[in-house]
Amino acid sequence: MRRRPSLRAAQALLLALAFTLPQGTPFAEYGDVVINKRSDKEGVRPVIFPHWFHRIRFRCKVCHSELGFKMRAGANDVLMTDIVDGKFCGMCHNGSRVGAGALRAVPLRPAQPAAGHRRRRADLGAGAVVMPMAAIMPLLRCATMGTVLAVLGACVTPTPAPPVASAPGGVSTLRPWRTLQGGFIAPPGAAFGLPARPGTGAFVKLLAPTAIALRGSDVLIADAGSGRLWREDMALNTLTPIAGAPVTPGTLVAIGPDLSAWVLDGITRRCCASRATGGCCRPRRAAPAAASVAGFALADGGATLLVVDDSLGQWVEFRGAGGLAQPRSLPSDVRSADGVAVAGDSVFVLDKARGAVHALRRDGTLLATLGEGELKQPQAVAADRFARVFVVDDAGRTVKLLVPGREAQVFGAEALGVQQIGGIAVDERFLAVSDRVGGAVVIHQLAGEARP
């Protein structure tokens, strides 16, 4: 019986592909088309059209019949003014159905020209390296987001983006990385380590995303507008629905290390879980042992389900299937338990009544109280492995970063690129913020000091 490749092995192979490819040699991707009808004359780089990417999502008639593209190389006279007027590519890339940012004049993946097109060596640039997509896709789901970015950085030199939010002498800086407005419908993913399945072609727009969870290239999105729970694969821009998971404005979600989806129902206050390979969100028998569930989190690498019980002033830990519940009483300093986040051996409990976040050990010992006097209307809490605590504060529409011994660092909604904050999630050095009015999930890179 063959063993599945480990996470470290997959990441090492992915990095090796980036740094061992011979410099200066472009590798073609099957089906890429180089549009170079006017580029040389105008002194600009030609446009690389990823035909393969569109072909796996749409039938031929969509572009070559409905959009008017002729099936002969060089026969299409496409101008940017036509696209702006909603013709050709502009029929879909209009800023609503598909983001207009997907259209770029500068190619991100140089490729060999198709028949009927010319290409100059200067168009590629010195030292250009292209990784075949077929070699990357089987590994994307095994790698963390940081690893994928490191590989892409070795292949393409991006234009540095200015930070959108920072504090004078602050701890961290945010840089916009990606905005998710929806995705193409796709079936449930294959087993862990196998290539993800592409979408079917139907694009679904997010309506009012609230709670979100982030792990690697997977984003779990509770869309209160459509009442659906979605798993988005950022590598393929696909959405997979999770059946049996009711979504309300009070729903909470989490992603396990095995990419399983965990959901806390906002009405019944009970948990359910779904495997990464699909299936219904099945109720957890252990969850009803807590009288009034106010929040939940995964600890010990996903082996422990930690549920906060506000009515009894405690949290309950469930370890493994059928494991016994282990309650931990909250200190008297905690007036109310309205949310929870876990970072290593620390548990962070959101206290709306006191306007603070309490840092506790796993045995219930109080370590510190953060944000008291700085949080006005805290609604949600998240923490990363560096024990940095992020809190959504509805007063002023802000996300506040709490670090012991320092003033809260404030990121406003405008700086975060959202209209109204619906939820937050953090994974490694990435912060995701949902916009329940704009219908999007905005992901930022966290830069700066990691530990207090």
Phi, psi and omega in degrees: 000125183282142178272143177288143180297140180287167180296317181295321180294320179295318180294320180296320179294321179296318178292323180297323178299325184287323190258354181255351177294137180299132181290144175085001181247113178282136178252127186282149170252132183300129174091359175285141181240130178264114179266103188227042183284326181235354189300313181297320181292324182272354178076029178237166179286148177289162180268133177261113180263115180283083182300321182299323182295322179281328184293326181283352180249335184229157172280162185300324186295337182299313182269317188274354176239306185283327183262349172090014177281127179281145182272055176209131183299130178083359184272351184260124180257090186254124177246156179296329178295325176295320181294319179296327180279003177089018178257163179051239182299330183292349177295323179255318181276072184242012179088350180243304179288312174230138182304135179294338179294348179290341178269122180226142177280333181262122183291140176267337180231090178300145181214167179289146182290147175279172182299138177090001181237149177255156179210135178262151177298328182292339181293334182280329185087156183291136175069025182288135180230133179236128176268127177302134181298329181296334179276337184273318189305317181295345185254346186299321183284347179265347187257152175283164182299323179297321179294316179299317179296323179296321179292313179298325178294332178284337182267325185229138176263100184283159174284122183299134180263140179291149177295144181266341182207136177198167177241147179302118182065026188284180185272316186226159179231142179254135173235129180296135182242312183201148176240124180257118178252356181157203180184176180271134180301134180220152175289168178304150182293162178282184180298159184301129179097349179263159182300142176286154180273139180288166179286169182270346180117338179279120181267130181247129179266135174291140183259299181216073180293135179244267182287141179221159174220147187226130174207114182062232180265004180261135176234127176262124188234121172266109183262102181291338180292320180259351182068029183238152173254124184244145167249117180256130174262108183291338180292324182247358182057049181241153177241131177239121179285147176249114184282155175078012180245097178294137183241125176229171178301340180261009181290140175241148183224160177205156177241129178279168178300334176271013180068017173289148182260130179242135186227134172253115182293128183289344182260304181280345181060040177238155184262151170217160183222150179225140180289160180294334181276004176111191182101168181289158176278104186271136180298145176268124183293334185285333188299321182296350178296337175274132186291315183221094184285123180251346180181164179209162179203160177256136181228170178056047179066028179089359181280342183238130173261119183253118184243129179270127180249105185288322184295326181260359178063051182202168165241153183238133179253129177244120184247114177075167180292125179076009181289156180287146178281133179243102181281150175228119181286142177276146178298160180294340178292340180273111182279322178211148178247108187241002179179162183210148174217149183237135175221102182066236179266007181256142176242129181248117183253126179278127182242097182290325182296325180263347182067051184204172174236128182259129176263123183230156170283169180293341178273001178098000180286131180284127178262313183196160174242122186250145171078004180293127184090347179251334178267128182260305180226069182293139184236327183212155182223145176214153181217147177256180184288350175270008180064027171274133186250127179247131184231132173277122179244111183295336177287107182091000179052066185227161167244127184247132178263121184253128177227131182304134177083005181224159176290152180296136175268128190250131174240115181282165181299321180295318179293330179279350179080026180231164177265316179218124185285123178260328180187167179224158174208150181224139178214119184054243181251037179231135178243125179251135180231127178268145180246103185281350175263314180282347179067053182205164173237120183256129182247131180241150170274135177264120178238159178113197184293131184266325182246147179290000000 
